[in-house]
Amino acid sequence: MFVLSIIKDTIPILPANFGAPPHQALIDEINKKYANRALHDVGLCICVFDLAEAGEGKVRYGDGSLWYKVKFRMVVFRPFISEVILAKVKSSDEDGIRLSVGFFDDMYIPLAYLPHPATFDPNERAHFWLPDSEAKTAHERLESPTSERMYIDQGEIVRVRVEADEFYDDEPGPPKAAEGVVVKREARRAPYSIICSIAEQGLGPVPWWKSSQADGAAMDEG
């Protein structure tokens, strides 16, 4: 889930921080710049792990700061493909489920990665699974008894498998104009997002499989 990435940069230390040890001042400035920032093809930066190299501070013309060329290791959140992790259901809609791990909310389960057959209940604002159901349409599944539905509720802890991750560079600037007509900008996308699945045994809300394990243990004892 977490990896170490080596990054090189030139970091300034402001005159107000000259009294602090350079090593600590550099770590503080790097964390200010990188913490909670998504780097393309790297992941979500968390914090500095350590400083590998730091040159001598130099003053640039017209700037009172000391600039250091540094090489450091950064703790990065980037689960590998097929990794199984725990997350919390943040919200659900007709397109799928959004998840959160507390410090990162751009995790999604699209409809294709829900257990089959699953259907979205607009009244409960949640998806539910009907195991062993013969219903072929969403309308038929919505007419099923509530007691037979296995809901994936908001706030529930789910075990998911990482299927893919996506990076997106949002182009800055005003909306573009084509032949005098202003083109409406697309909705802003997250710079880093993760696609997950709960479409296999052992995945999904943790209580689903705790109950099955308890049943299996009871059968073994019997």
trRosetta pair geometry for C-beta under 8 A, 3 or more apart (Angstrom, degrees):
i j d omega theta_ij theta_ji phi_ij phi_ji
1 77 6.7 -19 159 -144 79 74
1 78 7.9 151 -179 68 37 29
1 79 4.9 -12 -117 -91 61 82
1 83 6.6 173 -69 154 68 152
1 85 6.0 103 -92 -99 120 132
2 46 7.1 -23 -132 -2 115 150
2 75 5.8 -5 -174 -171 118 93
2 76 6.8 148 -157 75 65 42
2 77 5.9 -37 -100 -97 74 55
2 78 7.8 93 -122 31 30 58
3 43 7.1 111 45 19 108 156
3 75 7.9 150 78 -154 32 49
3 76 5.3 -29 67 66 80 97
3 78 5.8 -43 20 52 117 101
4 49 5.7 -30 -124 -2 110 162
4 73 4.8 2 -174 -177 111 114
4 74 7.0 145 -155 68 58 39
4 75 6.4 -34 -98 -95 67 50
4 76 7.1 141 -113 16 16 90
5 39 7.8 -163 107 66 162 144
5 42 5.4 61 -133 -158 170 108
5 43 7.3 173 -30 35 141 105
5 73 7.0 149 71 -155 33 62
5 74 5.1 -27 63 60 88 94
5 76 4.8 33 -2 -14 117 139
6 52 7.0 1 -135 -5 102 153
6 71 6.7 6 -174 -179 97 94
6 72 7.5 169 -147 88 56 30
6 73 5.8 -34 -93 -97 62 70
6 74 7.9 165 -93 15 14 80
7 34 7.5 130 84 -106 169 154
7 39 8.0 -122 -100 -100 131 171
7 71 7.4 175 87 -150 41 53
7 72 6.0 -22 62 64 86 77
7 73 7.8 138 17 -110 78 22
7 74 5.4 21 3 -9 125 123
8 69 7.5 4 -173 -176 94 85
8 70 7.2 176 -148 92 53 49
8 71 5.0 -18 -99 -101 80 79
9 30 7.4 138 62 -117 137 97
9 33 7.7 177 152 106 163 154
9 69 7.9 -174 98 -147 33 51
9 70 6.0 -14 65 61 73 90
9 72 7.8 -39 28 22 100 104
10 67 5.6 18 172 179 104 106
10 68 6.9 171 -156 83 59 37
10 69 5.3 -29 -101 -95 81 63
10 70 7.4 143 -107 15 29 75
11 26 5.8 104 93 -146 143 83
11 29 5.1 130 179 108 119 128
11 30 5.9 -50 -105 -70 152 80
11 33 7.2 -134 -119 -3 101 150
11 67 7.2 160 80 -152 32 60
11 68 5.3 -22 62 61 84 91
11 70 5.5 -10 11 12 117 128
12 29 7.0 -152 74 -165 50 153
12 63 7.6 -80 -128 160 139 130
12 65 3.9 26 -171 147 115 145
12 66 6.8 140 -155 73 62 41
12 67 5.1 -32 -94 -94 73 72
12 68 7.8 159 -94 15 24 72
13 17 5.2 -113 -177 84 92 116
13 18 6.9 119 130 -82 115 57
13 22 7.0 -95 -49 -134 167 75
13 25 4.9 49 -128 141 127 128
13 26 6.8 -62 -68 -75 115 64
13 29 6.2 -120 -92 -38 67 150
13 57 6.6 -51 32 -123 118 137
13 65 6.1 158 69 -167 40 90
13 66 4.8 -14 53 60 99 96
13 67 7.9 -169 15 -77 69 28
13 68 6.9 39 -14 -8 105 112
14 17 5.2 81 63 13 78 101
14 64 7.9 46 -157 95 58 94
14 65 5.4 -46 -100 -106 42 101
15 18 5.6 -18 -159 -23 47 116
15 64 5.0 -19 -45 132 123 119
15 65 6.8 -110 -33 -91 69 52
17 20 5.1 -35 -175 22 80 118
17 25 4.8 136 152 -137 121 122
17 28 7.6 -151 -147 74 148 137
17 29 7.8 168 83 -56 169 110
18 66 7.3 106 -101 -5 92 127
20 24 5.6 -106 163 83 111 108
20 25 4.4 133 92 -65 119 104
20 28 7.7 -9 130 13 161 142
21 24 4.6 71 70 16 98 105
21 25 6.6 -174 85 -11 46 90
22 25 5.5 -60 -140 41 30 112
22 26 6.1 33 161 -23 67 105
22 54 7.3 158 135 142 115 148
22 57 6.9 -133 -131 -36 132 126
22 68 7.4 130 -177 -72 114 151
23 26 6.1 -57 -153 32 24 110
23 27 6.7 21 152 -15 60 106
23 51 6.4 -140 -149 23 85 150
23 54 7.2 -170 -104 18 67 163
24 27 5.7 -53 -149 36 35 111
24 28 6.3 37 153 -21 67 105
25 28 5.7 -53 -149 35 31 113
25 29 6.4 27 154 -16 65 107
26 29 5.9 -58 -147 39 31 107
26 30 6.2 31 155 -20 66 107
26 51 6.4 57 101 -93 131 141
26 54 6.1 -67 -95 -119 176 140
26 68 5.9 -56 -106 66 122 152
26 70 6.0 150 -173 -87 132 153
27 30 5.8 -54 -144 37 30 111
27 31 6.3 31 156 -19 64 106
27 48 5.0 -142 -146 67 86 154
27 51 6.7 -103 -71 -45 92 110
27 72 8.0 154 -104 -132 71 149
28 31 5.9 -57 -150 36 28 110
28 32 6.5 32 151 -22 63 105
29 32 5.5 -49 -149 32 35 115
29 33 6.5 27 154 -15 65 108
30 33 5.8 -62 -151 39 32 107
30 34 5.8 -11 168 13 70 117
30 48 5.1 71 96 -66 129 130
30 70 7.2 -98 -75 94 128 152
30 72 6.1 3 -146 47 165 165
30 74 7.9 -137 158 -91 121 103
31 34 6.6 -74 -126 53 24 84
31 35 4.7 26 -174 -33 70 120
31 47 5.7 7 -117 -138 108 76
31 48 5.7 -92 -64 -6 87 102
32 35 7.0 -12 -86 20 12 107
33 37 7.5 -44 140 -3 52 153
34 37 5.2 -111 -161 40 43 123
34 39 7.8 -11 -147 -47 98 118
34 45 4.3 -81 159 138 96 161
34 48 7.6 99 61 -60 130 81
34 74 6.2 -84 141 -126 152 140
35 45 6.0 -117 -105 115 25 101
35 46 6.7 5 -135 166 75 22
35 47 5.8 21 -102 -88 106 63
36 44 7.2 -8 -140 -175 35 99
36 45 7.0 -57 8 77 17 80
36 46 7.8 59 -59 -115 50 36
36 103 7.7 -117 -105 179 93 104
37 44 7.5 160 81 -152 27 59
37 45 5.1 0 58 37 77 118
38 42 7.9 160 -179 68 53 89
38 43 7.1 -89 -142 155 72 25
38 44 5.2 -34 -94 -95 75 67
38 45 7.5 -161 -85 4 23 78
38 167 7.4 -179 155 -129 118 91
38 190 7.8 91 -11 165 166 81
38 191 4.1 160 77 98 136 118
38 192 3.8 -160 -147 -8 140 122
39 42 3.7 -3 91 47 111 129
39 43 6.7 3 53 47 85 38
39 45 6.2 65 -13 -39 108 105
39 76 7.7 -68 38 -124 114 128
40 167 4.9 114 -139 170 69 144
40 169 6.4 -6 -86 -67 134 101
40 191 7.5 -93 -75 177 73 103
41 167 6.0 -84 -50 -5 53 164
42 45 7.5 15 118 -61 124 85
42 76 5.9 -103 155 -140 89 154
42 78 7.1 -138 144 -49 42 147
43 76 4.1 106 73 166 121 111
43 77 5.6 -164 159 78 119 47
43 78 3.0 -100 -96 -56 141 114
43 165 8.0 -13 -104 164 83 159
43 192 6.7 109 -147 -154 39 154
44 76 6.6 141 69 -164 43 70
44 77 4.3 -19 64 56 103 103
44 78 7.0 161 21 -59 69 74
44 104 5.9 -171 17 -98 173 127
44 192 5.9 -161 -59 79 87 152
45 74 5.3 -38 -136 170 100 133
45 75 7.6 101 -163 78 57 56
45 76 5.8 -39 -99 -104 49 78
46 74 7.4 146 44 170 67 82
46 75 4.3 -54 61 100 116 101
46 76 6.5 -170 2 -95 91 22
46 77 5.8 99 -52 -28 110 93
46 103 7.8 61 -117 128 95 154
47 74 7.4 -177 98 -154 24 71
47 75 5.4 8 56 41 67 115
48 51 7.2 11 177 -57 130 70
48 72 5.6 -36 -142 165 106 137
48 73 7.4 102 -166 78 64 54
48 74 6.1 -52 -107 -105 48 66
48 75 7.5 72 137 6 2 85
49 72 7.5 155 50 167 72 87
49 73 4.2 -49 59 102 117 101
49 74 6.4 -179 -1 -112 91 10
49 75 5.1 120 -60 -45 98 85
50 72 6.8 -164 99 -154 40 81
50 73 5.5 19 49 42 74 107
51 54 5.5 -2 173 -38 132 114
51 70 6.3 -66 -144 -162 102 114
51 71 7.6 102 -170 78 64 52
51 72 5.0 -43 -112 -104 53 97
52 71 4.5 -59 71 107 108 96
52 72 5.9 -178 9 -101 83 31
52 73 6.2 91 -40 -26 108 88
53 69 7.9 -22 119 117 103 82
53 70 6.5 167 91 -155 65 47
53 71 4.0 31 43 38 101 108
54 68 5.4 -2 -165 175 92 128
54 69 7.5 156 -152 84 43 51
54 70 4.8 -1 -104 -109 76 87
54 71 7.7 -140 -60 29 49 63
55 58 8.0 -16 117 -16 114 103
55 68 5.8 170 61 -160 74 70
55 69 4.3 28 16 52 128 93
55 70 7.4 -127 13 -67 75 50
56 68 7.5 -141 113 -118 15 81
57 66 3.3 13 178 175 129 117
57 67 6.5 132 -155 54 68 32
57 68 5.1 -42 -91 -70 72 88
58 66 6.8 117 43 -157 22 67
58 67 5.4 -42 65 60 77 88
58 68 7.9 143 15 -80 72 42
59 63 6.8 -176 -172 86 70 77
59 64 7.0 -20 -142 -145 110 29
59 65 7.4 155 -125 80 68 38
59 66 6.3 -46 -73 -99 69 58
59 67 7.5 140 -98 11 21 88
60 63 4.3 17 72 46 98 121
60 65 7.4 2 26 64 98 83
60 67 5.9 42 -29 -7 106 136
63 67 7.8 44 107 -38 134 114
77 103 7.5 174 -43 92 162 116
77 104 6.1 -154 119 -42 155 149
78 165 6.9 -13 -155 -76 87 177
79 83 4.5 -138 -179 67 100 138
79 85 5.8 -87 -112 -26 147 141
79 162 4.6 178 115 -56 122 156
79 165 7.6 153 64 -60 78 127
79 194 6.6 57 45 -134 113 146
80 83 4.8 103 61 -34 71 119
80 162 6.9 141 92 74 32 143
81 162 5.7 -127 -124 110 35 102
81 163 7.0 21 -147 -174 86 17
81 164 6.8 20 -112 -90 106 40
81 165 7.7 -123 -73 -3 83 91
82 161 6.2 -14 -149 -175 40 107
82 162 6.5 -51 7 67 15 81
82 163 8.0 65 -70 -99 48 39
83 161 7.2 162 82 -151 33 61
83 162 4.9 17 52 20 81 121
84 159 6.2 17 180 177 104 96
84 160 7.1 174 -148 89 62 34
84 161 5.1 -32 -94 -94 75 74
84 162 7.8 -141 -74 1 28 77
84 203 7.4 -124 -133 -96 110 96
85 101 7.3 -21 145 -98 130 131
85 159 7.6 178 91 -150 26 59
85 160 6.3 -23 64 64 72 82
85 162 6.9 41 9 -39 110 101
86 101 7.8 114 95 -118 61 93
86 157 5.8 2 -173 -175 108 103
86 158 7.2 157 -151 80 60 37
86 159 5.8 -35 -96 -97 69 64
86 160 7.8 129 -114 18 21 77
86 206 7.4 14 -127 -63 112 122
87 99 4.0 44 136 175 138 126
87 100 6.3 150 -174 67 96 30
87 101 5.1 -67 -116 -73 87 78
87 107 5.9 -99 -146 93 162 155
87 157 7.5 161 85 -150 27 60
87 158 6.0 -26 67 63 76 85
87 160 5.7 -21 23 16 115 125
87 196 7.3 -138 22 -49 146 174
88 99 6.6 138 69 -160 39 74
88 100 5.2 -33 65 66 93 86
88 101 7.3 147 15 -93 83 32
88 102 7.7 78 16 -52 123 68
88 155 6.3 -16 -176 -151 108 33
88 156 7.1 159 -152 79 65 30
88 157 5.7 -38 -96 -95 71 59
88 158 7.4 135 -114 16 21 80
89 92 6.8 -7 -176 -47 117 99
89 97 6.0 -57 -134 -172 97 118
89 98 7.7 96 -164 77 58 52
89 99 6.3 -51 -103 -105 39 69
89 152 6.1 157 -89 156 152 89
89 153 6.6 152 69 101 149 38
89 154 5.3 -132 112 -125 108 36
89 155 6.2 -39 66 16 89 21
89 156 4.9 22 14 48 122 78
89 158 6.1 74 -49 -12 91 121
90 98 4.6 -61 65 108 109 95
90 99 5.9 147 -1 -137 97 12
90 100 4.4 92 -64 -19 117 109
90 105 6.0 79 -82 -151 165 98
90 154 7.2 -10 151 -145 14 88
91 97 7.6 175 92 -155 43 56
91 98 4.8 10 54 48 82 114
91 125 7.8 -48 -163 158 76 114
91 154 6.3 15 -101 -112 41 113
92 96 7.5 -112 -144 127 69 31
92 97 4.9 -21 -104 -107 85 75
92 98 7.3 -156 -76 19 38 73
92 120 6.9 -177 152 -131 112 101
92 125 5.9 142 70 155 96 69
92 126 5.1 97 49 -115 154 44
92 127 5.6 -145 -159 -13 141 86
92 152 7.0 127 -81 95 144 100
92 154 6.8 -127 -1 -69 97 86
93 96 7.2 7 62 48 72 42
93 120 7.3 14 153 -145 26 146
93 125 7.6 -19 -90 -158 53 84
94 120 5.3 -159 -110 61 53 169
94 122 7.9 4 -71 -86 95 93
95 110 6.9 -49 161 -132 78 73
95 111 6.8 -104 -173 -32 38 101
96 108 5.7 69 107 179 136 95
96 109 5.1 -168 179 91 110 58
96 110 4.4 -82 -77 -119 149 31
96 111 5.4 -118 -78 -43 86 59
96 113 7.8 38 -136 51 125 92
96 114 7.2 -161 -130 -44 79 113
96 127 7.9 -15 -151 -44 35 144
97 108 7.0 151 82 -158 51 55
97 109 4.2 3 54 50 100 108
97 114 7.5 114 -4 -87 114 108
97 127 6.3 -88 -60 11 111 129
97 152 6.4 -51 -96 121 149 137
98 105 7.1 28 164 171 111 84
98 107 7.0 117 -167 77 57 58
98 108 5.7 -26 -105 -101 61 74
99 105 7.7 -173 100 -156 42 49
99 107 3.9 -52 69 92 102 112
99 108 6.9 -163 14 -75 87 23
99 109 6.8 74 -29 -19 113 95
99 158 7.0 -100 -113 55 122 119
99 160 6.8 -72 -79 -12 169 158
99 196 6.5 -4 13 29 148 146
100 104 7.0 169 -152 88 61 47
100 105 4.5 -12 -105 -111 96 73
100 107 6.9 178 -73 35 26 109
101 104 5.2 7 48 54 101 92
101 107 6.9 72 -19 -9 94 146
104 107 6.8 75 123 -29 98 104
106 190 4.1 159 -123 177 149 170
106 192 6.4 125 81 93 142 60
106 193 4.2 -99 152 -108 111 78
106 194 6.8 112 108 15 75 74
107 160 7.7 132 163 82 128 160
107 193 7.1 172 -85 -166 32 70
107 194 4.6 -16 -113 67 80 104
107 195 8.0 -180 -158 -78 60 16
107 196 5.8 30 177 -13 101 124
108 193 6.5 10 3 175 109 117
108 194 7.3 160 23 83 66 54
108 195 5.9 -29 71 -111 88 59
108 196 6.9 165 81 24 35 84
109 113 5.3 -123 -163 88 78 111
109 114 6.3 98 147 -71 114 78
109 160 6.8 -122 -78 -125 115 132
109 195 7.8 115 -102 -166 34 60
109 196 5.1 -52 -82 79 80 89
109 197 6.7 130 -134 -102 92 26
109 198 6.0 -6 -135 3 146 101
110 113 5.6 79 60 17 71 99
110 114 7.9 -117 106 -22 40 87
110 195 6.7 -13 -6 -148 105 106
111 114 5.7 -45 -155 9 42 117
111 118 7.7 -165 -154 82 73 113
112 199 7.9 -40 137 -61 53 148
113 163 6.4 -119 -102 -25 146 153
113 195 7.3 143 -11 167 157 92
113 196 6.7 166 129 109 151 45
113 197 3.6 -111 -163 -113 118 77
113 198 6.6 91 144 24 87 56
113 199 5.1 -117 -165 -25 51 117
114 118 4.1 -93 137 50 124 156
114 127 6.1 -91 -138 163 146 154
114 129 7.4 -160 166 -83 97 97
114 198 6.5 7 -126 63 45 95
114 199 6.3 70 93 -81 12 89
115 118 5.5 106 70 -49 63 117
115 129 4.7 18 78 -120 120 134
115 131 7.7 -25 144 -80 133 83
115 198 6.2 -62 -34 114 89 85
115 199 5.4 165 -85 -126 49 50
115 203 7.9 170 -62 86 105 97
115 204 6.4 -12 -27 -74 128 135
116 199 7.1 32 -12 -146 83 100
117 129 7.4 142 85 -151 45 61
117 130 5.5 -22 77 55 96 97
117 133 5.5 -87 47 67 121 118
117 135 6.6 -147 90 76 161 89
117 141 6.2 -144 129 -87 125 143
118 127 5.3 29 171 174 114 113
118 128 6.7 177 -150 87 74 33
118 129 4.9 -35 -96 -94 89 69
118 130 7.6 167 -95 12 38 72
119 127 6.8 167 86 -150 28 72
119 128 6.2 -20 61 58 76 79
119 130 7.3 13 9 -7 106 112
119 138 4.7 146 -129 -139 116 83
119 141 4.3 157 -17 98 151 138
119 142 6.2 -128 140 -58 148 78
120 126 7.6 -178 -149 102 63 22
120 127 5.2 -43 -94 -93 62 75
120 138 7.6 -6 37 -151 70 130
121 124 4.2 25 102 36 124 104
121 125 7.4 -61 91 -8 76 16
121 126 5.7 -6 51 64 104 67
121 127 7.2 160 9 -107 77 21
121 128 5.9 35 -22 -3 118 112
121 142 6.8 147 -108 -120 76 91
121 149 7.7 52 -51 -172 139 158
121 151 7.5 -49 20 -114 137 105
122 125 6.9 24 -162 -77 34 54
124 128 7.7 51 68 -39 146 115
124 151 6.6 -81 142 -131 154 136
124 153 7.8 -78 165 -108 116 84
125 154 7.3 4 106 -33 105 121
126 151 5.1 44 124 -166 135 105
126 152 5.9 -174 -178 71 99 60
126 153 5.3 -20 -124 -104 153 50
126 154 6.7 -117 -88 -25 108 76
127 151 7.5 143 88 -151 40 59
127 152 5.0 -2 70 42 88 115
128 141 8.0 179 82 157 101 115
128 149 4.0 3 171 -175 147 109
128 150 5.9 144 -166 68 81 43
128 151 4.6 -40 -97 -93 97 58
128 152 6.8 -171 -90 5 41 73
129 149 7.5 130 59 -164 39 62
129 150 4.5 -30 61 67 90 107
129 152 7.3 69 -16 -33 96 101
129 204 7.4 -30 -14 -136 152 150
130 133 3.6 23 128 -29 115 144
130 135 6.6 13 96 36 156 120
130 141 5.5 -150 -4 -142 148 107
130 144 5.9 96 -112 36 140 176
130 148 6.3 41 -133 131 90 103
130 149 6.3 -42 -81 -108 82 63
130 150 7.4 174 -77 18 33 86
131 150 6.9 32 -10 1 98 134
133 141 6.5 68 149 -110 158 95
133 144 6.8 -49 -126 -94 133 151
133 148 7.7 114 -83 145 108 128
135 140 3.8 -174 -154 114 107 115
135 141 4.5 156 108 -68 148 71
135 143 8.0 169 -120 53 141 90
135 144 6.5 -98 -32 -58 151 116
136 140 6.4 52 44 33 56 148
137 140 4.8 98 59 5 81 100
137 141 7.1 -149 97 -3 45 86
138 141 5.6 -58 -148 39 35 110
138 142 6.2 37 153 -23 68 105
139 142 5.8 -55 -149 34 30 111
139 143 6.9 25 152 -16 61 106
140 143 5.8 -61 -157 35 34 110
140 144 7.4 55 143 -44 61 89
141 144 5.5 -26 -163 -8 45 120
144 148 5.4 -91 158 69 115 124
144 149 6.4 130 96 -60 117 94
145 148 4.9 85 72 2 91 104
145 149 7.6 -156 100 -16 52 86
146 149 5.6 -54 -157 21 43 116
150 205 7.7 -155 165 35 101 129
150 208 6.5 64 -172 -105 135 112
152 156 6.3 -140 -169 60 56 142
152 158 6.8 27 -150 -83 108 134
152 198 7.8 125 -107 81 145 162
152 204 6.9 -103 -97 -160 113 91
152 205 5.9 -163 -117 -43 73 112
153 156 4.7 102 65 -30 76 120
153 205 7.9 50 26 -96 75 140
156 205 5.0 -30 156 -118 132 110
156 206 8.0 -167 170 21 88 81
156 207 7.9 -82 -157 12 113 109
157 205 7.0 97 78 -146 52 64
157 206 5.1 -5 97 -1 102 122
158 198 6.2 -49 176 -93 124 141
158 203 7.6 41 172 175 91 69
158 204 5.8 -62 -148 -175 98 28
158 205 5.2 -49 -98 -81 79 45
158 206 6.9 -151 -109 -27 26 72
159 198 7.4 118 82 -119 59 97
159 202 6.8 -71 100 147 140 70
159 203 5.3 -129 98 -132 89 52
159 204 6.6 -5 51 42 80 30
159 205 8.0 55 12 157 75 2
159 206 6.0 99 -26 -81 100 75
159 209 7.6 -34 25 20 137 139
160 196 3.9 19 166 176 133 133
160 197 6.5 139 -165 61 83 36
160 198 5.5 -62 -108 -68 76 87
160 203 6.2 75 -111 -158 35 108
161 196 6.4 143 70 -160 39 77
161 197 5.0 -29 63 60 94 93
161 198 7.6 155 16 -81 80 41
161 200 7.2 14 1 33 141 119
161 203 5.9 -65 -13 -101 97 139
162 165 7.1 -6 -174 -49 116 93
162 194 6.0 -55 -132 -174 100 114
162 195 7.6 97 -162 77 59 54
162 196 5.9 -47 -100 -103 44 77
163 195 4.8 -64 67 108 103 96
163 196 6.2 155 4 -121 92 19
163 197 5.0 84 -48 -23 122 108
164 194 7.6 169 91 -157 47 51
164 195 4.4 9 57 48 88 119
165 192 7.0 -1 179 -170 108 84
165 193 7.0 171 -156 90 65 43
165 194 5.0 -25 -105 -105 85 69
165 195 7.1 -160 -80 16 34 76
166 192 7.4 162 86 -151 53 41
166 193 5.1 -11 58 61 98 90
166 194 7.8 -171 20 -79 73 26
166 195 7.0 61 -14 -22 106 104
167 191 6.6 1 -156 165 69 65
167 192 5.6 -8 -106 -100 70 72
168 189 4.8 -31 106 105 159 126
168 190 6.9 95 44 84 120 47
168 191 5.8 -137 66 -132 72 36
168 192 7.7 -162 24 -62 74 33
168 193 7.6 14 2 6 113 103
169 191 7.2 43 -94 -133 38 90
170 188 6.0 21 -127 -146 148 82
170 189 6.3 177 -79 51 104 78
170 191 6.7 -87 -7 -82 99 83
175 182 5.3 62 109 -175 128 99
175 183 6.0 -165 173 72 100 62
175 184 6.6 -35 -140 -126 140 22
175 185 4.8 -120 -101 -39 92 97
176 182 7.7 149 91 -154 36 56
176 183 5.0 -8 77 45 85 118
176 185 7.9 115 11 -81 75 81
177 180 6.5 3 170 -127 114 11
177 181 6.5 156 -161 73 74 31
177 182 5.2 -41 -101 -95 83 54
177 183 6.7 -178 -103 1 25 81
178 181 5.7 -29 69 63 71 88
178 183 5.4 53 1 -45 106 117
186 189 7.4 0 119 -29 116 100
189 193 7.7 -79 173 -21 94 131
190 193 4.8 103 79 -59 126 102
197 200 7.1 49 130 0 114 93
197 203 6.7 10 116 160 72 164
198 203 4.2 -164 -145 137 60 108
198 204 4.3 107 179 -76 122 67
199 203 6.9 -3 31 76 30 138
200 203 5.2 69 62 12 72 121
201 209 8.0 115 177 -103 69 119
202 209 5.8 65 -126 -108 44 155
204 208 5.2 1 100 28 117 152
204 209 7.4 131 65 -27 93 103
205 208 4.9 105 75 -16 86 103
206 209 6.7 -74 -163 43 40 94
206 210 6.1 42 149 -26 76 111
207 210 5.3 -55 -137 36 39 116
207 211 6.3 38 167 -21 70 103
208 211 6.7 -74 -173 32 21 104
208 212 7.0 7 146 -9 61 111
209 212 5.3 -50 -145 39 45 112
209 213 6.1 49 154 -23 70 102
210 213 5.8 -55 -149 36 30 111
210 214 6.4 31 152 -20 64 105
211 214 5.7 -52 -149 35 33 112
211 215 6.5 35 152 -20 64 104
212 215 5.6 -51 -149 35 35 113
212 216 6.4 37 151 -20 65 104
213 216 5.6 -53 -148 36 33 113
213 217 6.4 35 153 -20 65 104
214 217 5.7 -52 -148 35 32 111
214 218 6.4 34 152 -20 64 105
215 218 5.7 -54 -150 35 32 113
215 219 6.5 33 152 -20 64 104
216 219 5.7 -53 -151 34 33 112
216 220 6.5 35 151 -20 65 103
217 220 5.6 -52 -151 33 34 113
217 221 6.5 33 152 -18 66 104
218 221 5.8 -54 -149 35 32 110
218 222 6.4 32 152 -20 64 106
219 222 5.6 -55 -149 36 32 112
